[in-house]
Amino acid sequence: MNPESSWTSPSGSYKKDGSLTLTAGGDALKSDQTDDAAKGYVWIAGGTITASAGDDGVDAQTDAVISGGAISLATDDDGIHSETILVIAGGEIDITRSNEGIESADIRIAGGRSNVVSSDDGVNASGNSTSDMGGGMQDTGEKLTISDGVLTIDAQGDGLDSNGTIQMTGGEVTVFGPTANDNGALDSNGGITVSGGTLVAIGSSGMAETPDESSAQGWLAATVSGSAGSTVQITDASGAVIASYAATKTFASVVFSSPAIATSQSYTVTVDGVATTVTAGEAAGGMGGGMGGGPR
């Protein structure tokens, strides 16, 4: 490819193997609906894609589907964007620079290994509302669903964000969220439910949100503070270590959910030797479920 060009398709783009290197002032890999309103998709099933973009790394007018391949993106806007549905079912995705890492109205993480670095939201389910404020604090129907895969987020804005709901049934998600109190590591307008997998969200406390009380899987929340390099350790009442994480930045709250957590039981969250005892299923401080972050 010409180093100053992008790859644009008027109908649909499909990549299975080989390698592709793109440097673009706008979108790097784009598919629109110029010729057919039923098209406008991007499907990556394999190969290697390396892209640097002044706008989006991948931009689909309809659906974006990634089921394989190795993808490395450094972008000034979204890493991966679609207008309707965005599915990650496999592959290795590394978004090293973005404004928002992954964005669509309906996001489904069902496999693969994804790493996202963003200056705003890491994974953002938005787009159904026509409001300039993204629907305010109302549930506008967007969905973020995580059923499998490994997802790691380092976000300056919200980590996992949905103008509608967030549902997790499996997989492994680690969020190193914002340091500023006007965003949260977890943020939804319609609530968060967890019934499987492992979720940890480490970030600021001002807009911190927890899973809903109706979540089938146990969770805990602690108002604890630390800095980059701090060790966060979670133990049960017997002193057995359930999980341990090394923080990447300053934080003031920890939310954790896994099959090892039982609602109403006591757990200890220790940061650099300072222990805090919490009860699973109870929010800490100003944390709460649903409508956690206000306008997007």
C-alpha positions in Angstrom: 0.0 0.0 0.0 1.0 3.6 -0.5 2.2 4.8 2.9 -0.2 7.7 2.8 -3.2 5.7 1.7 -5.9 3.6 3.4 -7.8 0.6 2.2 -11.5 1.5 1.5 -14.2 -0.8 0.2 -17.6 0.4 -0.9 -19.3 -2.9 -0.1 -17.4 -5.2 2.3 -13.9 -6.1 3.2 -12.7 -9.6 4.1 -9.2 -10.6 5.1 -8.1 -14.2 5.7 -4.3 -14.4 5.5 -1.1 -12.6 4.4 0.1 -9.3 5.8 -1.1 -5.7 5.4 0.7 -2.5 6.6 -1.2 0.7 6.5 -0.3 4.3 7.3 -3.3 6.7 6.8 -4.2 10.3 7.5 -7.8 9.1 7.9 -9.3 5.7 8.5 -6.8 2.9 7.8 -9.2 0.0 6.9 -12.7 1.1 6.0 -15.8 -0.3 4.4 -18.9 1.8 3.6 -22.3 1.3 1.9 -21.8 3.3 -1.3 -23.1 0.5 -3.6 -25.2 -1.7 -1.4 -27.1 -0.9 1.7 -26.7 -4.5 2.9 -22.9 -4.3 2.8 -20.4 -2.1 4.6 -18.8 -4.8 6.8 -15.2 -5.7 7.7 -14.3 -9.3 8.5 -10.8 -10.2 9.6 -10.3 -14.0 9.9 -6.5 -14.2 9.8 -3.3 -12.7 8.6 -1.3 -9.8 10.1 -2.5 -6.2 10.0 -0.4 -3.3 11.2 -2.0 0.1 10.9 -1.3 3.7 12.0 -4.2 6.1 11.4 -5.2 9.7 11.8 -8.8 8.6 12.3 -10.0 5.0 13.0 -7.9 1.9 12.6 -10.9 -0.2 11.4 -14.1 1.5 10.4 -17.2 -0.5 9.3 -20.5 1.1 8.2 -22.4 -1.9 9.4 -20.6 -4.8 11.1 -17.0 -5.5 12.1 -16.1 -9.1 12.9 -12.7 -10.3 14.0 -12.3 -14.1 14.2 -8.5 -14.5 13.8 -5.3 -12.9 12.9 -2.8 -10.6 14.5 -3.9 -6.9 14.5 -1.8 -4.0 15.8 -3.4 -0.5 15.7 -2.1 3.0 16.6 -4.9 5.6 16.0 -5.9 9.1 16.7 -9.6 8.2 17.0 -11.2 4.7 17.5 -9.1 1.6 17.3 -12.0 -0.5 15.9 -15.4 1.1 15.1 -18.6 -0.1 13.6 -22.1 1.4 13.4 -24.1 -1.6 14.3 -22.4 -4.8 15.6 -18.8 -5.4 16.5 -17.7 -9.0 17.3 -14.3 -10.2 18.5 -14.3 -14.0 18.5 -10.6 -14.8 18.1 -7.2 -13.4 17.1 -4.7 -11.2 18.8 -5.6 -7.5 19.0 -3.2 -4.8 20.2 -4.5 -1.3 20.2 -1.5 0.7 21.4 -2.9 4.2 20.9 -6.5 5.4 20.5 -9.0 8.0 21.6 -11.6 5.2 22.2 -10.4 1.7 21.7 -13.4 -0.4 20.6 -16.7 1.3 19.8 -20.1 0.2 18.4 -23.8 0.1 19.4 -23.6 -3.7 20.0 -20.2 -5.1 21.1 -19.7 -8.8 21.7 -16.4 -10.1 23.0 -16.5 -13.9 22.5 -12.9 -14.9 22.3 -9.4 -13.9 21.3 -6.9 -11.8 23.3 -7.3 -8.0 23.2 -5.2 -5.3 24.7 -6.5 -1.7 24.6 -4.8 1.6 25.5 -7.1 4.6 25.2 -7.0 8.3 26.1 -10.8 8.2 26.5 -13.1 5.1 26.9 -11.5 1.7 26.4 -14.5 -0.3 25.2 -17.6 1.9 24.5 -21.1 0.6 23.6 -22.7 3.7 22.2 -24.4 5.1 19.1 -28.1 4.3 19.3 -28.9 7.8 20.7 -29.0 10.9 18.4 -28.3 13.1 21.4 -25.1 15.1 21.4 -24.7 13.9 25.0 -25.0 10.3 24.1 -28.4 9.9 25.8 -27.4 11.4 29.1 -27.9 8.9 31.9 -30.7 7.1 30.2 -30.4 3.5 28.9 -30.6 3.9 25.2 -30.3 0.2 24.3 -26.7 -0.4 23.6 -25.1 -3.7 24.7 -21.7 -4.8 25.7 -21.5 -8.6 26.1 -18.5 -10.5 27.2 -18.7 -14.3 27.0 -15.1 -15.5 26.5 -11.6 -14.3 25.6 -9.0 -12.2 27.5 -9.4 -8.4 27.5 -7.0 -6.0 29.1 -7.8 -2.2 29.1 -5.7 0.8 30.2 -8.1 3.8 29.8 -7.9 7.4 30.8 -11.6 7.6 30.4 -14.2 4.9 31.3 -12.8 1.4 31.0 -15.8 -0.7 30.1 -18.6 1.8 29.1 -22.1 1.2 27.8 -24.9 3.7 27.3 -27.1 0.6 27.8 -26.1 -2.6 29.6 -23.0 -4.6 30.3 -23.3 -8.4 30.6 -20.4 -10.7 31.4 -20.9 -14.5 31.3 -17.3 -15.7 30.9 -13.8 -14.6 29.9 -11.1 -12.7 31.7 -11.3 -8.9 31.9 -8.8 -6.6 33.5 -9.4 -2.9 33.6 -6.9 -0.3 34.7 -9.2 2.7 34.6 -9.0 6.4 35.0 -7.2 8.4 37.7 -9.6 11.3 37.4 -12.9 11.2 39.3 -15.1 12.2 36.4 -14.8 8.7 34.8 -14.9 5.2 36.1 -13.3 1.8 35.4 -16.8 0.5 34.9 -19.7 2.7 33.6 -23.2 1.8 32.4 -26.5 3.5 32.1 -28.5 0.2 32.2 -26.6 -1.8 34.7 -23.9 -4.5 34.9 -24.6 -8.2 35.4 -21.9 -10.8 35.9 -22.7 -14.6 35.8 -19.3 -16.0 34.9 -15.6 -15.2 34.2 -13.2 -13.0 36.1 -13.5 -9.3 36.2 -11.2 -6.8 38.0 -11.6 -3.0 37.6 -9.0 -0.8 39.3 -9.5 2.9 39.0 -10.7 6.2 40.5 -13.5 6.3 43.1 -15.5 9.4 42.1 -17.7 7.6 39.5 -17.0 4.0 40.4 -19.7 1.5 39.6 -20.3 -2.1 40.7 -22.2 -5.0 39.2 -25.9 -5.1 40.1 -27.1 -6.9 43.2 -29.0 -9.3 40.9 -25.7 -10.6 39.4 -25.6 -14.4 39.6 -21.9 -14.3 40.4 -20.5 -12.8 43.5 -18.5 -9.6 43.5 -16.8 -7.3 45.9 -15.9 -3.6 46.0 -13.3 -1.8 48.1 -12.3 1.8 48.4 -8.6 1.4 48.6 -5.7 3.4 47.2 -2.4 2.8 45.7 -0.1 3.9 42.8 1.7 2.4 39.8 3.4 -0.7 40.9 1.2 -1.3 43.9 0.2 -4.9 44.6 -3.5 -5.5 45.0 -4.2 -8.9 46.7 -7.6 -10.4 47.4 -7.9 -13.1 50.1 -10.8 -15.0 51.6 -11.6 -15.4 55.3 -9.1 -18.3 55.6 -6.3 -16.2 54.2 -6.1 -18.0 50.9 -5.1 -15.8 48.0 -7.9 -15.6 45.4 -6.2 -13.1 43.0 -3.3 -10.6 42.9 -2.7 -7.7 40.5 0.0 -5.1 39.9 -1.5 -1.7 39.4 -0.3 0.4 36.4 -1.3 3.8 37.7 -2.8 5.6 40.7 -6.1 4.2 41.9 -8.7 4.6 44.7 -11.1 1.7 44.1 -11.1 -2.0 43.3 -14.1 -4.1 42.0 -13.6 -7.8 41.6 -15.8 -10.7 40.5 -15.0 -14.4 40.0 -16.5 -17.8 40.7 -14.4 -17.8 43.9 -16.5 -14.9 45.4 -19.6 -15.8 47.4 -22.2 -13.1 48.2 -22.4 -12.0 51.8 -19.0 -13.5 52.7 -16.0 -11.5 54.0 -12.9 -10.9 52.0 -9.8 -8.8 52.4 -8.3 -6.5 49.8 -4.7 -5.7 50.6 -2.7 -2.9 48.9 1.0 -2.8 49.7 0.4 -4.4 53.1 -2.6 -2.3 54.1 -5.7 -4.6 54.5 -9.3 -3.6 54.1 -12.1 -6.1 54.9 -15.3 -6.0 52.7 -18.5 -8.0 52.4 -19.2 -9.4 48.9 -22.2 -7.9 47.3 -22.0 -4.6 49.1 -20.9 -1.4 47.4 -18.2 0.6 49.0 -18.3 4.4 49.6 -20.1 6.2 46.7 -20.1 3.1 44.5 -23.3 1.9 43.0 -24.8 -0.2 40.3 -26.2 1.3 37.1 -26.2 4.8 35.7 -22.8 5.3 37.1 -21.2 7.8 34.7 -23.6 10.3 33.5 -23.3 11.8 30.0 -20.8 10.3 27.6 
